[in-house]
Amino acid sequence: MKEVVLKLLAFSVGAVGIAYGVYGVFSYLAYSSVDRRSYTNPPVLYFRQTASARALEPLYDLRVPYFEEKTDVLCRDDGVYEVATFRSFQQYTQDYWKGNPEEKPEVTISRASFLGRDYVSLAVARDTRTLLYYRPKLLILVYGYGDDAAFLALEESDFPLLRGITCSKKQVRETAEAFRKMEVPYCAITYSPTAPASLTGLLETALFPNQWILNKRKPTLSPSGEASETRALRVKRLLYDAILNAIDSGFGMIELEAGYLEITTLNHILEGLEPLPVSLTDLLFWSTEGFSSTGRVAS
């Protein structure tokens, strides 16, 4: 009898152990899959500090006037700057740190390949207080919003797109309110000369987007009745051309008409390219043909 009880006890302990083991394996796989998803195409750099960490730092201005004055450099955070081109990165790294030989920067350059082209995928120069970095970047501008804000939810994307509201359309404010509710970046666009006195009113109507594009050239619209397959191929061609431009020059841009098929096709292609060969950005901070003026205002 005692032997039977011991066998039953051993069986019970073994069953419990197997159950916990199976649960542990499935839990590990579940958490691993979440981790893998969360690190898909992560941000290249992120150096923002917590409020408690900032409170322990001495009170001094972290801005660097040398970089603040450059038209092709964007301040991403306190002392963190992104530069438009690799050539500018090399020049600014040499010039800025040349006068301070005691604190030479730590420079890291990473390279990659896409469609047989080798290119610099990331370059970083940093010292104890300042960080300058370069990455090839691509901005996707989807223009033509402002007529009807009812279908914006059908055009959601997991990738950063810059939505362009045409200021001359009827539902500019309603569209801007929808974009703010969706927490997607957007800009205000004009296609005709804009008087400085009219700019404030336009930006107020568009709820003060964080950037605007003035006097943009009219886009070349696709032929009416174009087959969906042709439209999808056009999106793919434009996207690949823009990626190659970003690889060659440091930045590229693709312009698409606001449409469910265009954004769906774009999302599908980008998902197939992950990890992406270039970084997607929703902020235009470089000079490019066709844009007579760009700017930023606080939201």
Buried (B, 14 or more C-beta within 10 A) or exposed (E): EEEEEEEEEEEEEEEEEEEEEEEEEEEEEEEEEEEEEEEEBEEBBEEEEEEEEEEEEEEEEEEBEBBEEBEBBBBBBBBBBBBBBBEBBBEBBEEBBEEEEEEEBEBEBEEBEBEEEEBBBBBBBBBEEBBBBBBBBBBBBBBBBBBEBEEBEEBEBEBBBBBBBBBEBEBBBBBBBBBBEEEBBBBBBBBEEBEEEEBEEBBEBBBBBBBBBBBBEEBEEBEEEEEEEEBBEBBEEBBBEBBBBBBEBBBBBBBBEBBEEBBBBBBEBBEEBEEBBBBBBBBBBBEBEEBEEBEBEEE
